[in-house]
Amino acid sequence: MTGLITVPMPSSGCVDIWAKDLDAGSYDNCTPKSRLKFYFDGDTSRKSRRVCCEDFRRAGANDELIIDVQVWGEDEEGNKDYCSTVIIVQDNLNICPNSG
């Protein structure tokens, strides 16, 4: 579950990023892959993360926002582990106002 994802900012000004989309081949010897759970930063309720123009503004970012995350994987027995990775959201079409 390591890697990098680059997401272009859609015209709506927000994009949802799902933890399961960052999985790069997790498996378990008993739990089928389709039943593994994925979430961000150790919070089982945080299966996705929404990034909006406001996040660019808060970070002082203009065309690219880099977010450090932990992606957690969990099997049906509650065994879990995580990896640290990066999400990069690009605003190539200048949907979000520049911070200066």
N, C-alpha and C positions, 0 to 999 in steps of 0.2 A: 504494500500500500504506500509506496513512495512515488514521488513524481511532481510534476508541475502542470497546472492547468491554466490556460490563457482564455479568458472569456471576454468577448467584445461587449461593450455596453449597448443594450438595445435602446430604441427610441423612447421607450417608456421611462428611462432614467433609473431603472432598477433591474437587477438580475438575481435569480435564485440559483444557488450552487448547492448540489446535493452531495453529502458525504459519500454515498455509494458510488457516485461517478468518479471519485478519486481512487477507488479500489483497483489495484493492479494485479489481481490474482490471489486474493486471500482464499483460504480453504480450511476445512476442519475434517477430522477423520470420522465424525459422526453426524454433524449437522450439514445438510445439503447447502450448497452455495446460495440457493434462492432463499434460505431461511436465516442466513447470517444478517446481523443488524449492524448498521454503520451510522455513526453520529460524530459530531464535532466536540472537541475539548472536554471529553468525559461526561457530557450532559446527554443522557439517553433521549431527552425530548428535543434535542437540537439536531434533527436529521438533515436540515438544510440551513443555509445561511443566505440572507438577503443583503445584497450590496447595492447601495443607491448613491446618487450624486452627493447627498449629504455626507456620506462616508469619505468621498474624495475631498470635500471641503474641510471636514474635521482633520484629515490627515495632511492637509496642505498639498495634496497631489493634483496634478493637472490632467495628464493624459494616461497615467498608469498608476494603479493602486496595488501595492504588494501587501498581502495579508498572511501572516504566519498562523498556521493552525495545527492542531492535532486531530488526526482522523482515527477514530476508535472503531474496532471491529469486535463483535461479541457473538458467541455461539449460543445454542439453546440452553446450555447448562450454566450460562453466566460467566464462562471463561472469556477474558477479554485482554486485548493488548492494543497499542496504538503506535503510530509513527507520526513524526513531525514533517510537515511539508509546507508548501507555499501556494497560495492562490494569487494569480495576477489577473486583474480586471483592467482591460484597456478601453479607453474612450477615444478611439481613432476618429470618430465622426463628430467630436466636440458636442456631444449631447449634454454633458455637464458643463456649467460655467467654470472657467479657469479660476484658480485661487489667487493668481497674481504672479 
